[in-house]
Amino acid sequence: MQQSLCLLCRGSKLLCGMAYCPIIVRHIAKLRVRNIPDKNIIYGSSPPSLFIGRIGYPIVHIGPGAPPYTGDTSIYDHPESWINKPLEEILDYRFSIITGRTAVKIKDIDNKLVLILQELAMAERPVDIEMVLKKRPIPRVILDEYVPPQGPSAPLMRVSLGGNVKVNRKMEQVYYDTDLRTYDAVMTLYRSGVSVSQIQKLLSVGGIGTLRRRRLVPTRWSITAIDSMISEGLLKEVRRFPLLNEYLVFVRKYMKNLFVAILAPRPWSYEWMECWFPQSTWNPTGSKPIIEGDYEGFKGRTEYPDIGGCYYASRLATLEYLMRIRRQATAILLREIYPGFNLPIGVWFVRENIRELFKRRPMVFHDIREVFMFLKKITRVDFNVWVEKSVLLRRLMREDRILKWC
């Protein structure tokens, strides 16, 4: 990279072609790590934030998180509020949070720390907490494909909450209803307006479901579980809706990503595909773009998709749109990830971008060939390659050819 570009850009124009300014991100990470309090007592406002690990399962590391200061930190752990914010700003939120961790058995939901985390998970606003750590937090940050970026952490001795916690009443009702099945509890909360990220937290701390089945669920797993459960619930209704009358195409370009949604006037089926260009997160040393994807038919799928949690995150956002318009469709979603987007920041990025995608006015077409002609001008990958890789795009082409002969 030419050094003169940095002088001209100064982090504002992204002249280097990256989705973020590497200099600013490095500065944020170093600043947050350097400013870790040189003591083992952390007092701050938890957004609320909590973490359930997966290493060592069924004994996992759990604990609360908070920055070392008080105030309105609610946005620090609320992905629904991050869309259209600069990546540097999101990383600043996340790297500010210090997490205390201790090992607990997943079925030990009466553990004192677990009860505190359950109260935190139901909180409607930030909660002042005091964490006594065994040692100074480890000066490192963690980036992951599934969960939002994680800041410094340290072994936890004890934690206490400052004052009374104002909890969400609907979450509290579900928490105390120990005869309510997990699926029913999740859908009750979702239909009551509780955000997906809040429901994920309550599931992860064992606060949902019948009493004998409650247990801690690693954060990474709870994120995908909630996306999957809610979308399954919505799909039961969407299958009964009438079909679309035309083809709808949505396009969103954001932060070195292209998102495309094709809704076809056919019974429900779904496909999510990703194309990672060289020098992007999961194709850092490749010489050509790599396309992967998964799909399901009208009855859904029973196996976990190879493409990972993004499949369920995008499916949820797609079904939310179909619920709004009260229509059924075959949905094909494509994502191109370009050089310069090379930080794993969690599946929230896909869910919230697809939600944003469906807020836009769609292009309307009456023929699949018109759709293909339009998208050939939009995607960087030759659209014929997308068609070759896609099960549902090929199916739409075959159906179109058959109809022409009828």
C-alpha positions as MATLAB code, in Angstrom:
seq = 'MQQSLCLLCRGSKLLCGMAYCPIIVRHIAKLRVRNIPDKNIIYGSSPPSLFIGRIGYPIVHIGPGAPPYTGDTSIYDHPESWINKPLEEILDYRFSIITGRTAVKIKDIDNKLVLILQELAMAERPVDIEMVLKKRPIPRVILDEYVPPQGPSAPLMRVSLGGNVKVNRKMEQVYYDTDLRTYDAVMTLYRSGVSVSQIQKLLSVGGIGTLRRRRLVPTRWSITAIDSMISEGLLKEVRRFPLLNEYLVFVRKYMKNLFVAILAPRPWSYEWMECWFPQSTWNPTGSKPIIEGDYEGFKGRTEYPDIGGCYYASRLATLEYLMRIRRQATAILLREIYPGFNLPIGVWFVRENIRELFKRRPMVFHDIREVFMFLKKITRVDFNVWVEKSVLLRRLMREDRILKWC';
ca = [
       0.000    0.000    0.000;
       1.327    3.462   -0.853;
       2.002    5.386    2.348;
       0.769    8.562    0.650;
      -2.736    7.066    0.522;
      -2.884    7.045    4.320;
      -1.872   10.706    4.426;
      -4.578   11.632    1.937;
      -7.249    9.451    3.548;
      -6.545    9.755    7.299;
      -9.122    7.058    7.985;
     -12.050    8.851    6.371;
     -12.146    7.832    2.685;
     -10.879    4.206    2.783;
      -8.647    4.816   -0.229;
      -6.793    1.558    0.472;
      -9.867   -0.445   -0.531;
     -10.449   -1.967    2.915;
     -13.853   -2.055    4.614;
     -12.316   -0.282    7.618;
      -9.172    1.679    8.444;
      -6.511   -0.827    9.645;
      -4.580    1.949   11.385;
      -7.604    3.071   13.401;
      -8.593   -0.510   14.276;
      -5.064   -1.287   15.479;
      -5.096    1.931   17.474;
      -8.458    1.068   19.072;
      -7.291   -2.437   19.999;
      -4.011   -1.164   21.459;
      -5.755    1.663   23.289;
      -8.346   -0.595   24.893;
      -5.754   -3.191   25.847;
      -3.351   -0.546   27.151;
      -6.106    1.134   29.184;
      -7.104   -2.022   31.040;
      -7.220   -1.029   34.723;
      -4.115   -2.189   36.555;
      -6.220   -3.772   39.276;
      -8.418   -6.785   39.819;
     -11.640   -4.922   40.621;
     -13.762   -3.723   37.695;
     -16.742   -1.452   38.295;
     -18.842   -0.494   35.304;
     -22.201   -0.578   33.544;
     -22.939   -3.921   31.891;
     -24.970   -3.285   28.647;
     -25.999   -6.050   29.822;
     -23.319   -8.399   28.538;
     -22.606  -12.028   29.345;
     -20.716  -14.898   27.788;
     -21.060  -18.684   27.866;
     -18.071  -20.496   26.360;
     -18.046  -23.873   24.609;
     -14.507  -25.142   25.244;
     -14.598  -28.008   27.778;
     -18.335  -28.663   27.325;
     -20.235  -29.844   29.449;
     -18.120  -27.740   31.833;
     -17.955  -24.241   30.365;
     -16.545  -20.852   31.275;
     -19.208  -18.252   31.967;
     -19.352  -14.705   33.218;
     -20.611  -11.132   32.926;
     -18.982   -8.311   30.992;
     -18.736   -4.554   31.441;
     -16.476   -1.670   30.460;
     -14.489   -0.153   33.362;
     -16.809    2.858   33.570;
     -20.494    3.631   34.108;
     -23.120    5.208   31.880;
     -25.446    4.239   29.048;
     -23.583    1.306   27.487;
     -26.692   -0.401   26.062;
     -25.449   -0.218   22.463;
     -22.233   -2.077   23.372;
     -23.983   -5.465   23.244;
     -27.013   -4.885   21.030;
     -26.271   -5.906   17.406;
     -29.665   -4.661   16.231;
     -28.331   -1.117   16.826;
     -25.049   -1.556   14.938;
     -26.219   -1.541   11.327;
     -24.740    1.308    9.256;
     -22.282    2.195   12.023;
     -18.564    2.241   11.122;
     -16.803   -1.017   11.914;
     -14.238    0.929   13.929;
     -17.009    2.205   16.208;
     -18.458   -1.282   16.727;
     -15.024   -2.681   17.570;
     -14.528    0.155   20.044;
     -17.750   -0.874   21.829;
     -16.751   -4.508   21.934;
     -13.093   -4.119   22.896;
     -14.162   -1.896   25.822;
     -15.984   -4.768   27.538;
     -14.003   -6.750   30.116;
     -15.384  -10.223   30.851;
     -14.895  -12.196   34.048;
     -15.011  -15.970   33.608;
     -15.317  -19.039   35.789;
     -16.012  -22.725   35.071;
     -19.510  -24.131   35.706;
     -21.332  -27.350   34.770;
     -24.025  -26.714   32.157;
     -26.792  -28.221   34.339;
     -25.832  -26.210   37.437;
     -28.429  -23.514   36.793;
     -28.937  -22.858   40.530;
     -25.331  -21.707   40.793;
     -25.144  -18.218   42.347;
     -23.260  -16.779   39.358;
     -25.750  -18.320   36.922;
     -28.642  -16.707   38.820;
     -26.895  -13.328   38.537;
     -26.376  -13.846   34.808;
     -30.045  -14.768   34.399;
     -31.040  -11.511   36.074;
     -28.634   -9.631   33.805;
     -30.071  -11.337   30.719;
     -33.551  -10.016   31.586;
     -32.393   -6.442   32.276;
     -34.044   -3.703   30.217;
     -31.164   -1.259   30.613;
     -27.495   -1.229   31.663;
     -26.727   -2.600   35.111;
     -23.870   -1.381   37.307;
     -21.785   -4.367   38.368;
     -18.614   -4.955   40.362;
     -16.360   -7.811   39.298;
     -13.558   -9.021   41.533;
     -11.053  -10.802   39.302;
      -8.306  -13.200   40.299;
      -5.802  -11.185   38.286;
      -5.538   -8.299   35.853;
      -7.496   -8.935   32.612;
      -5.595  -10.660   29.813;
      -4.648   -7.949   27.270;
      -6.074   -9.523   24.122;
      -9.145   -9.368   21.901;
     -10.987  -12.187   20.109;
     -12.675  -12.164   16.685;
     -15.056  -14.984   15.790;
     -17.248  -16.042   12.875;
     -20.334  -16.505   15.075;
     -20.187  -14.175   18.087;
     -19.494  -10.424   18.157;
     -15.879   -9.365   18.852;
     -14.730  -10.014   22.412;
     -12.566   -7.754   24.580;
     -10.129   -8.627   27.413;
     -11.049  -11.249   30.022;
      -9.825  -12.663   33.336;
     -10.727  -15.397   35.852;
     -13.625  -14.260   38.037;
     -13.730  -14.517   41.847;
     -17.123  -12.915   42.460;
     -19.562  -10.408   41.023;
     -22.259   -8.227   42.551;
     -25.007   -6.094   41.047;
     -25.443   -2.474   42.045;
     -29.017   -1.719   43.086;
     -32.242   -3.206   41.775;
     -32.328   -4.499   38.214;
     -35.278   -3.408   36.062;
     -36.185   -6.570   34.165;
     -38.316   -7.015   31.063;
     -41.717   -8.212   32.325;
     -42.389  -10.582   29.433;
     -38.943  -12.168   29.846;
     -39.582  -12.491   33.573;
     -42.905  -14.267   32.939;
     -41.251  -16.748   30.584;
     -38.360  -17.245   33.016;
     -40.674  -18.233   35.879;
     -42.899  -20.425   33.689;
     -40.949  -23.662   34.068;
     -43.645  -25.680   32.267;
     -43.289  -23.690   29.037;
     -41.328  -25.462   26.296;
     -38.260  -23.730   24.876;
     -39.773  -23.214   21.413;
     -43.004  -21.759   22.823;
     -41.038  -19.484   25.158;
     -38.852  -18.211   22.321;
     -41.814  -17.463   20.047;
     -43.711  -15.779   22.905;
     -40.788  -13.439   23.526;
     -40.237  -12.743   19.835;
     -43.899  -11.912   19.212;
     -43.823   -9.647   22.280;
     -41.141   -7.517   20.669;
     -38.112   -8.789   22.580;
     -35.047   -8.498   20.341;
     -33.348  -11.581   18.929;
     -30.100  -10.795   20.767;
     -31.943  -10.539   24.108;
     -33.658  -13.889   23.561;
     -30.302  -15.447   22.695;
     -28.873  -14.285   26.016;
     -31.754  -15.689   28.052;
     -31.450  -19.056   26.316;
     -27.690  -19.150   26.880;
     -28.025  -18.704   30.666;
     -30.616  -21.467   31.027;
     -33.551  -19.098   31.509;
     -35.919  -20.677   28.966;
     -37.730  -24.005   28.751;
     -39.161  -26.632   31.069;
     -37.291  -26.888   34.365;
     -35.723  -30.307   33.859;
     -34.376  -29.354   30.423;
     -32.862  -26.001   31.378;
     -29.100  -25.736   31.071;
     -26.371  -23.352   29.997;
     -25.987  -23.029   26.235;
     -22.713  -21.702   24.769;
     -23.219  -18.236   23.287;
     -22.104  -19.431   19.861;
     -24.742  -22.186   19.850;
     -27.540  -20.068   21.306;
     -27.187  -17.482   18.523;
     -27.807  -20.060   15.800;
     -30.449  -21.895   17.861;
     -32.586  -18.773   18.236;
     -32.235  -17.789   14.564;
     -33.275  -21.326   13.646;
     -36.200  -21.606   16.080;
     -37.746  -18.244   15.261;
     -37.438  -18.763   11.520;
     -39.042  -22.215   11.859;
     -41.921  -20.596   13.718;
     -42.391  -17.951   11.032;
     -42.109  -20.546    8.284;
     -45.137  -22.411    9.637;
     -47.212  -19.320    8.822;
     -45.469  -18.320    5.592;
     -46.195  -21.734    4.035;
     -49.919  -20.913    4.267;
     -49.661  -17.534    2.515;
     -50.537  -17.046   -1.179;
     -47.652  -16.873   -3.652;
     -46.043  -13.680   -4.871;
     -47.391  -12.440   -8.200;
     -44.013  -11.408   -9.650;
     -40.259  -11.638   -9.123;
     -38.770   -9.238   -6.577;
     -35.041   -8.446   -6.502;
     -33.355   -6.554   -3.664;
     -29.768   -5.252   -3.778;
     -27.606   -3.817   -0.986;
     -23.945   -2.824   -1.156;
     -22.289   -2.265    2.196;
     -18.779   -2.400    3.597;
     -17.155   -4.436    0.785;
     -20.189   -6.752    0.659;
     -22.896   -7.210   -1.956;
     -26.200   -8.703   -0.784;
     -28.806   -9.824   -3.330;
     -32.225  -11.356   -2.642;
     -34.353  -12.952   -5.368;
     -37.946  -13.735   -4.419;
     -39.717  -15.886   -7.000;
     -43.481  -16.621   -7.283;
     -43.070  -20.254   -6.251;
     -43.778  -22.290   -3.089;
     -41.312  -21.851   -0.231;
     -37.761  -23.000   -0.748;
     -34.620  -21.217    0.317;
     -30.973  -20.934   -0.645;
     -28.100  -18.960    0.892;
     -24.854  -18.652   -1.052;
     -21.604  -16.809   -0.358;
     -18.744  -15.922   -2.695;
     -15.490  -15.061   -0.917;
     -13.011  -13.172   -3.064;
      -9.236  -13.466   -2.588;
      -7.968  -11.343    0.332;
     -11.305  -11.559    2.139;
     -11.822  -13.146    5.576;
     -12.153  -16.821    4.619;
     -10.179  -16.709    1.377;
      -7.055  -14.782    2.437;
      -4.511  -16.510    0.182;
      -6.681  -17.845   -2.663;
      -6.219  -16.889   -6.293;
      -9.903  -16.926   -7.286;
     -13.352  -16.427   -5.705;
     -14.828  -19.409   -3.841;
     -18.589  -20.036   -3.773;
     -20.357  -22.158   -1.155;
     -23.981  -22.490   -0.146;
     -26.874  -24.568    1.160;
     -30.580  -24.823    0.396;
     -33.846  -26.323    1.590;
     -37.131  -27.303   -0.009;
     -40.717  -26.695    1.068;
     -40.409  -28.890    4.175;
     -37.245  -27.193    5.429;
     -34.065  -28.988    6.452;
     -33.125  -31.366    9.267;
     -29.323  -31.198    9.044;
     -27.070  -28.302   10.035;
     -25.956  -26.446    6.880;
     -22.297  -26.675    5.900;
     -22.245  -22.927    5.276;
     -22.785  -22.281    9.007;
     -24.876  -19.954   11.139;
     -25.238  -17.260    8.456;
     -27.751  -19.579    6.776;
     -30.208  -19.312    9.673;
     -29.502  -15.611   10.307;
     -30.358  -14.729    6.702;
     -33.340  -17.105    6.630;
     -34.820  -15.374    9.677;
     -34.512  -11.927    8.089;
     -36.043  -13.236    4.841;
     -39.031  -14.789    6.592;
     -39.597  -11.596    8.584;
     -40.070   -9.784    5.272;
     -42.444  -12.437    3.902;
     -44.446  -12.158    7.120;
     -44.757   -8.399    6.601;
     -46.067   -8.714    3.044;
     -48.122  -11.855    3.855;
     -46.768  -13.765    0.869;
     -44.952  -17.029    0.172;
     -41.984  -17.260   -2.200;
     -38.890  -19.161   -3.220;
     -36.030  -17.097   -1.781;
     -32.489  -17.139   -3.155;
     -29.950  -14.958   -1.362;
     -26.467  -14.263   -2.688;
     -23.559  -12.553   -0.955;
     -20.277  -11.438   -2.504;
     -17.464  -10.558   -0.087;
     -14.725   -8.470   -1.660;
     -11.019   -7.935   -0.873;
     -10.671   -5.664    2.138;
     -13.399   -7.296    4.233;
     -11.160   -9.536    6.299;
     -12.356   -9.438    9.908;
     -14.755  -12.090   11.291;
     -17.292  -10.138   13.358;
     -20.223  -12.532   13.886;
     -23.402  -13.664   12.145;
     -25.245  -10.563   13.378;
     -23.637   -8.794   10.401;
     -25.562  -11.002    7.973;
     -28.857  -10.919    9.888;
     -28.934   -7.149   10.235;
     -27.777   -6.497    6.660;
     -30.483   -8.764    5.240;
     -33.041   -7.006    7.431;
     -31.795   -3.707    6.031;
     -31.844   -5.152    2.500;
     -35.559   -5.928    2.755;
     -36.362   -2.375    3.858;
     -35.439   -1.172    0.367;
     -37.777   -0.828   -2.591;
     -37.366   -3.953   -4.764;
     -36.942   -4.195   -8.517;
     -39.998   -5.940   -9.992;
     -39.789   -8.416  -12.890;
     -42.291  -10.731  -14.572;
     -39.831  -13.226  -16.031;
     -36.826  -15.061  -14.561;
     -34.801  -14.183  -17.667;
     -35.325  -10.494  -16.910;
     -34.016  -11.140  -13.401;
     -30.891  -12.818  -14.762;
     -30.238  -10.010  -17.247;
     -30.496   -7.442  -14.452;
     -28.215   -9.324  -12.050;
     -25.552   -9.845  -14.708;
     -24.973   -6.095  -14.387;
     -24.832   -6.211  -10.574;
     -22.613   -9.119   -9.490;
     -18.845   -9.092   -9.928;
     -18.807  -12.844  -10.379;
     -20.137  -13.857  -13.789;
     -23.808  -14.527  -13.040;
     -23.633  -17.725  -15.078;
     -21.231  -19.034  -12.412;
     -23.800  -18.255   -9.718;
     -26.390  -20.185  -11.738;
     -24.041  -23.169  -12.109;
     -23.470  -23.292   -8.339;
     -27.071  -22.679   -7.300;
     -29.608  -25.491   -7.028;
     -32.632  -23.195   -6.969;
     -31.536  -20.844   -9.765;
     -31.091  -23.849  -12.052;
     -34.495  -25.124  -10.981;
     -36.131  -21.798  -11.866;
     -34.462  -21.910  -15.288;
     -35.761  -25.435  -15.948;
     -39.288  -24.482  -14.902;
     -39.169  -21.440  -17.178;
     -38.145  -23.576  -20.167;
     -40.926  -26.075  -19.470;
     -43.535  -23.306  -19.244;
     -42.452  -21.924  -22.616;
     -43.406  -25.240  -24.242;
     -46.763  -25.542  -22.498;
];
